[in-house]
Amino acid sequence: CLIMILSNPKERCQPPLAIQPLHQPSSNWHALTRRITPKTPFYYGVLTTNIFCRPTCTARLARRVNVRYFPTPSAAKAAGYKACLRCKPDDELFIGDAEEVVMKLLDALGRKIRGLDALSKEVGVTKSYLCRVFKSVMGMTIGEYVKEFETGGKGEN
């Protein structure tokens, strides 16, 4: 690795091939910069801090040359990275994907489950998180959605 640095100082040392991450760096970087949930789940580690995160983490984004991608939290840990304290990527109880939460909620609404308490218990998240995620993904509140759903999308006259 030292020879590589001396011959080309702009190149960085790469981790061994056994822990080389996913093969889609451009689409992974796109997901990171847009803070969107990727089609293929991945985690990213930052070389300068030795911390790994979810792609949707709100922490400041590192420079692209310092980012490495991993398919699982255990792969990132095996490479020597620590879990981010903000997004908690190794927390198995965390439902990370907002779309997954919304899909569970829509399924519960389709089964005629009503009331914020019952819905949040059914989905497995807090009421405030459920409302916040639903509004950010759908662009309307749960109440507005239910009203539109029950009127068949025609609204009120």
SELUM-742968 format. One record per atom (N, C-alpha, C, O): atom name; x, y, z; residue in one letter. Coordinates in steps of 0.02 Angstrom, whole numbers, plus 50000, padded with zeros to 5 digits. Last residue first. Example, Ala and Ser with C-alpha at 12.3 -4.5 7.8 and 13.67 -1.06 7.14 Angstrom:
BEGIN
- atomo,px,py,pz,residuo
- N,50642,49888,50354,S
- CA,50684,49947,50357,S
- C,50645,50002,50394,S
- O,50670,50057,50402,S
- N,50660,49716,50390,A
- CA,50615,49775,50390,A
- C,50660,49835,50390,A
- O,50712,49834,50423,A
This chain:
BEGIN
- atomo,px,py,pz,residuo
- N,46607,50891,49923,N
- CA,46579,50942,49879,N
- C,46554,51000,49918,N
- O,46528,51047,49889,N
- N,46762,50808,49960,E
- CA,46697,50833,49981,E
- C,46673,50885,49932,E
- O,46714,50921,49902,E
- N,46836,50670,49866,G
- CA,46837,50729,49910,G
- C,46767,50750,49928,G
- O,46719,50714,49914,G
- N,46857,50559,49791,K
- CA,46817,50612,49762,K
- C,46817,50675,49803,K
- O,46801,50729,49778,K
- N,46920,50449,49843,G
- CA,46963,50498,49808,G
- C,46924,50555,49778,G
- O,46954,50597,49743,G
- N,46828,50379,49917,G
- CA,46845,50354,49851,G
- C,46886,50403,49810,G
- O,46887,50398,49749,G
- N,46810,50413,50045,T
- CA,46766,50446,49997,T
- C,46782,50424,49925,T
- O,46751,50450,49878,T
- N,46911,50339,50106,E
- CA,46841,50321,50120,E
- C,46792,50355,50072,E
- O,46739,50328,50060,E
- N,47026,50404,50059,F
- CA,47016,50333,50046,F
- C,46943,50314,50054,F
- O,46915,50277,50013,F
- N,47012,50531,50114,E
- CA,47013,50524,50042,E
- C,46999,50451,50022,E
- O,46964,50439,49973,E
- N,47019,50496,50251,K
- CA,46960,50531,50225,K
- C,46956,50523,50149,K
- O,46902,50510,50122,K
- N,47147,50439,50255,V
- CA,47088,50398,50271,V
- C,47025,50430,50243,V
- O,46982,50396,50215,V
- N,47226,50551,50222,Y
- CA,47226,50492,50179,Y
- C,47164,50450,50191,Y
- O,47132,50428,50143,Y
- N,47200,50636,50330,E
- CA,47183,50658,50262,E
- C,47179,50598,50214,E
- O,47135,50595,50171,E
- N,47254,50554,50433,G
- CA,47183,50573,50432,G
- C,47160,50595,50363,G
- O,47106,50575,50341,G
- N,47388,50553,50399,I
- CA,47351,50490,50399,I
- C,47277,50504,50395,I
- O,47240,50470,50359,I
- N,47430,50692,50289,T
- CA,47425,50659,50354,T
- C,47386,50594,50347,T
- O,47354,50581,50296,T
- N,47537,50689,50144,M
- CA,47475,50706,50178,M
- C,47473,50669,50245,M
- O,47511,50621,50256,M
- N,47649,50637,50084,G
- CA,47633,50707,50072,G
- C,47567,50729,50102,G
- O,47544,50784,50087,G
- N,47703,50510,50099,M
- CA,47641,50517,50061,M
- C,47622,50590,50046,M
- O,47581,50603,50002,M
- N,47824,50530,50171,V
- CA,47821,50486,50112,V
- C,47761,50501,50068,V
- O,47767,50505,50007,V
- N,47795,50620,50273,S
- CA,47853,50633,50231,S
- C,47851,50590,50167,S
- O,47874,50613,50115,S
- N,47680,50563,50332,K
- CA,47675,50628,50298,K
- C,47734,50641,50252,K
- O,47726,50669,50198,K
- N,47736,50444,50383,F
- CA,47682,50442,50334,F
- C,47677,50508,50296,F
- O,47670,50508,50235,F
- N,47831,50494,50475,V
- CA,47853,50455,50416,V
- C,47799,50454,50362,V
- O,47814,50463,50303,V
- N,47746,50559,50568,R
- CA,47800,50595,50534,R
- C,47822,50560,50470,R
- O,47830,50591,50418,R
- N,47662,50455,50613,C
- CA,47634,50514,50581,C
- C,47687,50551,50540,C
- O,47674,50572,50483,C
- N,47759,50366,50668,L
- CA,47714,50344,50616,L
- C,47686,50404,50577,L
- O,47685,50404,50515,L
- N,47816,50444,50769,Y
- CA,47858,50422,50713,Y
- C,47814,50401,50654,Y
- O,47829,50417,50596,Y
- N,47705,50460,50853,S
- CA,47735,50519,50822,S
- C,47779,50500,50762,S
- O,47779,50534,50711,S
- N,47677,50326,50890,K
- CA,47627,50366,50854,K
- C,47659,50425,50818,K
- O,47643,50439,50760,K
- N,47811,50208,50860,T
- CA,47775,50256,50901,T
- C,47727,50296,50858,T
- O,47734,50300,50797,T
- N,47784,50045,50784,V
- CA,47822,50107,50794,V
- C,47781,50153,50838,V
- O,47722,50140,50851,V
- N,47709,49937,50736,G
- CA,47766,49925,50780,G
- C,47812,49985,50790,G
- O,47871,49977,50802,G
- N,47590,49925,50670,V
- CA,47650,49936,50630,V
- C,47713,49924,50671,V
- O,47765,49904,50644,V
- N,47502,49906,50779,E
- CA,47503,49858,50723,E
- C,47567,49863,50682,E
- O,47595,49813,50662,E
- N,47526,50020,50854,K
- CA,47542,49954,50882,K
- C,47547,49902,50827,K
- O,47591,49858,50829,K
- N,47480,50117,50766,S
- CA,47550,50118,50785,S
- C,47572,50051,50816,S
- O,47628,50029,50805,S
- N,47343,50080,50758,L
- CA,47386,50079,50699,L
- C,47460,50076,50717,L
- O,47498,50038,50688,L
- N,47298,50101,50889,A
- CA,47295,50034,50860,A
- C,47341,50028,50799,A
- O,47374,49977,50790,A
- N,47321,50241,50900,D
- CA,47351,50193,50947,D
- C,47354,50123,50917,D
- O,47406,50090,50918,D
- N,47243,50296,50796,L
- CA,47316,50302,50794,L
- C,47351,50253,50841,L
- O,47403,50226,50824,L
- N,47112,50214,50716,G
- CA,47138,50241,50778,G
- C,47213,50240,50779,G
- O,47244,50189,50763,G
- N,47075,50057,50635,R
- CA,47070,50130,50641,R
- C,47095,50151,50710,R
- O,47099,50111,50756,R
- N,47081,49934,50515,I
- CA,47106,49952,50581,I
- C,47107,50029,50585,I
- O,47136,50061,50541,I
- N,47042,49884,50390,K
- CA,46994,49924,50430,K
- C,47016,49936,50502,K
- O,46974,49946,50545,K
- N,47137,49836,50311,R
- CA,47103,49787,50353,R
- C,47056,49821,50402,R
- O,47033,49790,50450,R
- N,47191,49952,50260,G
- CA,47151,49910,50215,G
- C,47112,49857,50253,G
- O,47060,49834,50229,G
- N,47268,49991,50368,L
- CA,47209,50031,50350,L
- C,47162,49992,50305,L
- O,47101,49997,50310,L
- N,47367,49892,50360,A
- CA,47324,49895,50419,A
- C,47261,49935,50404,A
- O,47206,49916,50426,A
- N,47424,49929,50237,D
- CA,47396,49862,50245,D
- C,47347,49861,50304,D
- O,47293,49833,50299,D
- N,47472,50055,50271,L
- CA,47420,50049,50219,L
- C,47386,49981,50222,L
- O,47326,49976,50211,L
- N,47569,50016,50366,L
- CA,47513,50057,50386,L
- C,47456,50051,50335,L
- O,47398,50044,50354,L
- N,47658,49945,50286,K
- CA,47625,49911,50342,K
- C,47564,49950,50364,K
- O,47512,49920,50380,K
- N,47698,50050,50202,M
- CA,47664,49991,50174,M
- C,47628,49952,50228,M
- O,47572,49928,50217,M
- N,47761,50135,50294,V
- CA,47701,50158,50260,V
- C,47663,50098,50230,V
- O,47601,50097,50233,V
- N,47870,50055,50331,V
- CA,47822,50077,50382,V
- C,47757,50097,50349,V
- O,47703,50079,50372,V
- N,47934,50046,50208,E
- CA,47910,49985,50240,E
- C,47858,50002,50293,E
- O,47807,49968,50299,E
- N,47971,50178,50185,E
- CA,47923,50147,50140,E
- C,47893,50083,50171,E
- O,47834,50068,50160,E
- N,48068,50197,50281,A
- CA,48005,50232,50288,A
- C,47951,50201,50245,A
- O,47893,50197,50264,A
- N,48168,50077,50350,D
- CA,48140,50101,50288,D
- C,48072,50133,50298,D
- O,48025,50101,50321,D
- N,48203,50034,50481,G
- CA,48238,50088,50447,G
- C,48204,50116,50387,G
- O,48210,50176,50374,G
- N,48154,49993,50627,I
- CA,48126,49986,50559,I
- C,48152,50045,50520,I
- O,48127,50101,50526,I
- N,48256,49918,50747,F
- CA,48241,49979,50710,F
- C,48210,49963,50642,F
- O,48238,49922,50605,F
- N,48300,49805,50804,L
- CA,48231,49823,50818,L
- C,48209,49884,50777,L
- O,48149,49899,50774,L
- N,48434,49795,50774,E
- CA,48388,49750,50739,E
- C,48315,49769,50750,E
- O,48272,49750,50710,E
- N,48553,49910,50747,D
- CA,48495,49898,50791,D
- C,48443,49857,50753,D
- O,48413,49882,50706,D
- N,48655,49951,50669,D
- CA,48658,49881,50692,D
- C,48600,49864,50738,D
- O,48599,49809,50766,D
- N,48637,50087,50642,P
- CA,48628,50038,50588,P
- C,48630,49965,50610,P
- O,48608,49921,50572,P
- N,48598,50215,50711,K
- CA,48599,50149,50741,K
- C,48590,50093,50689,K
- O,48540,50057,50691,K
- N,48602,50349,50679,C
- CA,48554,50307,50642,C
- C,48551,50235,50667,C
- O,48507,50198,50647,C
- N,48692,50397,50783,R
- CA,48632,50434,50762,R
- C,48581,50387,50729,R
- O,48523,50386,50749,R
- N,48801,50320,50803,L
- CA,48757,50329,50861,L
- C,48693,50365,50842,L
- O,48644,50365,50880,L
- N,48857,50197,50690,C
- CA,48839,50267,50701,C
- C,48791,50272,50760,C
- O,48745,50231,50766,C
- N,48968,50066,50736,A
- CA,48902,50088,50717,A
- C,48892,50162,50734,A
- O,48914,50185,50786,A
- N,49136,50056,50672,K
- CA,49090,50058,50728,K
- C,49023,50085,50703,K
- O,49021,50123,50655,K
- N,49237,49945,50570,Y
- CA,49197,50005,50579,Y
- C,49151,49998,50639,Y
- O,49129,49943,50657,Y
- N,49309,49832,50534,G
- CA,49336,49876,50585,G
- C,49298,49940,50597,G
- O,49323,49985,50630,G
- N,49256,49739,50453,A
- CA,49306,49782,50422,A
- C,49334,49833,50472,A
- O,49377,49873,50454,A
- N,49159,49687,50533,A
- CA,49217,49645,50519,A
- C,49274,49685,50487,A
- O,49332,49668,50494,A
- N,49066,49790,50524,K
- CA,49101,49779,50588,K
- C,49164,49737,50578,K
- O,49215,49749,50609,K
- N,49024,49771,50393,A
- CA,49057,49834,50411,A
- C,49096,49826,50477,A
- O,49151,49852,50483,A
- N,48966,49646,50406,A
- CA,49023,49654,50360,A
- C,49061,49719,50376,A
- O,49122,49720,50372,A
- N,48862,49675,50493,S
- CA,48915,49630,50516,S
- C,48977,49634,50470,S
- O,49033,49627,50494,S
- N,48776,49754,50416,P
- CA,48813,49784,50472,P
- C,48871,49740,50496,P
- O,48923,49766,50516,P
- N,48800,49717,50239,T
- CA,48769,49705,50304,T
- C,48808,49742,50359,T
- O,48866,49759,50349,T
- N,48867,49762,50124,P
- CA,48800,49734,50117,P
- C,48763,49725,50184,P
- O,48702,49725,50185,P
- N,48950,49921,50113,F
- CA,48946,49854,50141,F
- C,48875,49828,50135,F
- O,48827,49866,50141,F
- N,49066,50041,50045,Y
- CA,48999,50012,50049,Y
- C,49002,49940,50074,Y
- O,49048,49903,50059,Y
- N,49154,50187,50094,R
- CA,49157,50117,50075,R
- C,49087,50087,50088,R
- O,49054,50105,50136,R
- N,49220,50350,50069,V
- CA,49161,50307,50081,V
- C,49173,50237,50054,V
- O,49197,50228,49998,V
- N,49314,50442,50033,N
- CA,49320,50412,50100,N
- C,49264,50363,50117,N
- O,49261,50338,50173,N
- N,49279,50495,49913,V
- CA,49340,50453,49915,V
- C,49348,50417,49982,V
- O,49385,50368,49986,V
- N,49169,50577,49946,R
- CA,49158,50514,49911,R
- C,49219,50467,49915,R
- O,49211,50406,49919,R
- N,49165,50642,50111,R
- CA,49188,50647,50042,R
- C,49184,50578,50010,R
- O,49195,50527,50043,R
- N,49012,50615,50206,A
- CA,49085,50617,50197,A
- C,49102,50627,50124,A
- O,49059,50621,50080,A
- N,48874,50708,50264,L
- CA,48901,50660,50216,L
- C,48976,50670,50207,L
- O,49000,50726,50201,L
- N,48817,50719,50430,R
- CA,48850,50752,50374,R
- C,48883,50700,50329,R
- O,48917,50654,50353,R
- N,48674,50615,50467,A
- CA,48741,50641,50482,A
- C,48771,50672,50420,A
- O,48753,50655,50363,A
- N,48557,50553,50438,T
- CA,48559,50625,50431,T
- C,48626,50656,50449,T
- O,48633,50717,50447,T
- N,48547,50404,50341,C
- CA,48570,50438,50402,C
- C,48576,50513,50389,C
- O,48597,50534,50335,C
- N,48514,50323,50237,T
- CA,48467,50376,50253,T
- C,48488,50416,50314,T
- O,48450,50459,50337,T
- N,48607,50221,50231,P
- CA,48609,50273,50179,P
- C,48563,50332,50194,P
- O,48573,50386,50166,P
- N,48677,50197,50396,R
- CA,48626,50181,50346,R
- C,48630,50235,50292,R
- O,48653,50290,50306,R
- N,48856,50188,50431,C
- CA,48788,50215,50437,C
- C,48741,50182,50387,C
- O,48762,50145,50342,C
- N,49009,50170,50525,F
- CA,48965,50152,50469,F
- C,48893,50172,50484,F
- O,48872,50173,50542,F
- N,49168,50243,50556,I
- CA,49098,50236,50576,I
- C,49058,50215,50515,I
- O,49071,50239,50459,I
- N,49299,50290,50540,N
- CA,49287,50219,50556,N
- C,49217,50207,50583,N
- O,49208,50167,50629,N
- N,49331,50415,50495,T
- CA,49302,50410,50562,T
- C,49294,50338,50586,T
- O,49284,50326,50646,T
- N,49386,50397,50368,T
- CA,49417,50445,50414,T
- C,49392,50439,50486,T
- O,49427,50458,50533,T
- N,49302,50305,50300,L
- CA,49371,50288,50317,L
- C,49400,50333,50371,L
- O,49435,50309,50416,L
- N,49141,50262,50335,V
- CA,49184,50320,50319,V
- C,49254,50304,50345,V
- O,49264,50291,50404,V
- N,49027,50147,50259,G
- CA,49075,50164,50311,G
- C,49118,50222,50287,G
- O,49131,50230,50228,G
- N,48857,50106,50231,Y
- CA,48919,50136,50209,Y
- C,48962,50155,50268,Y
- O,48937,50175,50321,Y
- N,48750,49974,50178,Y
- CA,48775,50018,50230,Y
- C,48839,50048,50205,Y
- O,48872,50020,50162,Y
- N,48604,49927,50084,F
- CA,48675,49929,50096,F
- C,48690,49976,50154,F
- O,48646,50013,50177,F
- N,48475,49851,49986,P
- CA,48499,49878,50050,P
- C,48575,49875,50055,P
- O,48607,49827,50033,P
- N,48426,49907,49832,T
- CA,48464,49853,49864,T
- C,48493,49880,49929,T
- O,48532,49928,49928,T
- N,48362,50030,49820,K
- CA,48327,49969,49800,K
- C,48360,49907,49831,K
- O,48326,49862,49854,K
- N,48382,50145,49960,P
- CA,48403,50113,49899,P
- C,48362,50050,49883,P
- O,48331,50021,49928,P
- N,48299,50286,50012,T
- CA,48307,50216,50027,T
- C,48325,50180,49962,T
- O,48288,50185,49913,T
- N,48394,50439,50002,I
- CA,48336,50398,49985,I
- C,48351,50325,50003,I
- O,48409,50305,50009,I
- N,48484,50546,50005,R
- CA,48455,50521,50068,R
- C,48392,50481,50054,R
- O,48342,50487,50090,R
- N,48556,50587,49898,R
- CA,48484,50605,49897,R
- C,48449,50584,49961,R
- O,48391,50603,49972,R
- N,48680,50534,49925,T
- CA,48674,50607,49917,T
- C,48602,50630,49917,T
- O,48588,50688,49935,T
- N,48649,50395,49934,L
- CA,48677,50432,49991,L
- C,48665,50507,49984,L
- O,48643,50540,50031,L
- N,48605,50363,49806,A
- CA,48560,50354,49863,A
- C,48584,50393,49923,A
- O,48543,50421,49960,A
- N,48725,50392,49736,H
- CA,48664,50429,49720,H
- C,48614,50423,49778,H
- O,48584,50473,49798,H
- N,48808,50294,49789,W
- CA,48823,50364,49803,W
- C,48762,50407,49789,W
- O,48749,50455,49826,W
- N,48745,50181,49734,N
- CA,48748,50189,49806,N
- C,48762,50262,49825,N
- O,48730,50289,49870,N
- N,48767,50203,49599,S
- CA,48698,50204,49623,S
- C,48696,50210,49699,S
- O,48650,50241,49727,S
- N,48910,50197,49602,S
- CA,48876,50257,49578,S
- C,48803,50260,49601,S
- O,48780,50313,49622,S
- N,48946,50070,49655,P
- CA,48962,50131,49691,P
- C,48925,50193,49666,P
- O,48909,50237,49706,P
- N,48908,49927,49658,Q
- CA,48869,49979,49626,Q
- C,48884,50047,49657,Q
- O,48838,50080,49683,Q
- N,48958,49815,49724,H
- CA,48987,49833,49660,H
- C,48948,49888,49624,H
- O,48955,49893,49563,H
- N,48996,49819,49902,L
- CA,48953,49810,49845,L
- C,48983,49839,49781,L
- O,49027,49882,49783,L
- N,49162,49801,49973,P
- CA,49090,49806,49974,P
- C,49057,49796,49906,P
- O,49086,49768,49860,P
- N,49288,49694,50028,Q
- CA,49268,49743,49978,Q
- C,49192,49743,49974,Q
- O,49161,49690,49972,Q
- N,49336,49600,50111,I
- CA,49288,49647,50140,I
- C,49270,49702,50091,I
- O,49239,49752,50110,I
- N,49421,49529,50030,A
- CA,49372,49492,50070,A
- C,49319,49538,50099,A
- O,49262,49517,50111,A
- N,49515,49619,49979,L
- CA,49458,49599,49938,L
- C,49404,49563,49977,L
- O,49345,49566,49958,L
- N,49559,49744,50103,P
- CA,49569,49680,50069,P
- C,49506,49659,50031,P
- O,49451,49680,50048,P
- N,49532,49919,50065,P
- CA,49530,49863,50109,P
- C,49540,49798,50070,P
- O,49531,49797,50009,P
- N,49654,50024,49982,Q
- CA,49590,49991,49982,Q
- C,49590,49934,50033,Q
- O,49643,49904,50045,Q
- N,49728,50181,50000,C
- CA,49734,50109,50011,C
- C,49664,50080,50014,C
- O,49620,50108,50046,C
- N,49697,50301,49869,R
- CA,49695,50279,49939,R
- C,49706,50204,49942,R
- O,49693,50168,49894,R
- N,49780,50415,49759,E
- CA,49745,50352,49772,E
- C,49749,50333,49845,E
- O,49799,50348,49878,E
- N,49862,50524,49757,K
- CA,49790,50536,49761,K
- C,49750,50473,49773,K
- O,49692,50476,49795,K
- N,49995,50484,49744,P
- CA,49972,50505,49810,P
- C,49897,50517,49814,P
- O,49870,50520,49870,P
- N,50065,50359,49668,N
- CA,50008,50402,49653,N
- C,49977,50425,49719,N
- O,49935,50389,49747,N
- N,50181,50308,49725,S
- CA,50176,50314,49653,S
- C,50119,50359,49632,S
- O,50125,50395,49582,S
- N,50155,50312,49863,L
- CA,50213,50348,49836,L
- C,50208,50358,49761,L
- O,50228,50410,49735,L
- N,50043,50230,49870,I
- CA,50038,50300,49891,I
- C,50095,50340,49862,I
- O,50085,50396,49840,I
- N,50097,50108,49827,M
- CA,50043,50138,49789,M
- C,50037,50212,49807,M
- O,50027,50254,49762,M
- N,50188,50082,49928,I
- CA,50213,50092,49860,I
- C,50160,50127,49818,I
- O,50176,50171,49778,I
- N,50100,50061,50034,L
- CA,50145,50118,50036,L
- C,50172,50133,49967,L
- O,50180,50192,49949,L
- N,50041,49941,50000,C
- CA,50000,50000,50000,C
- C,50044,50063,50000,C
- O,50026,50113,49969,C
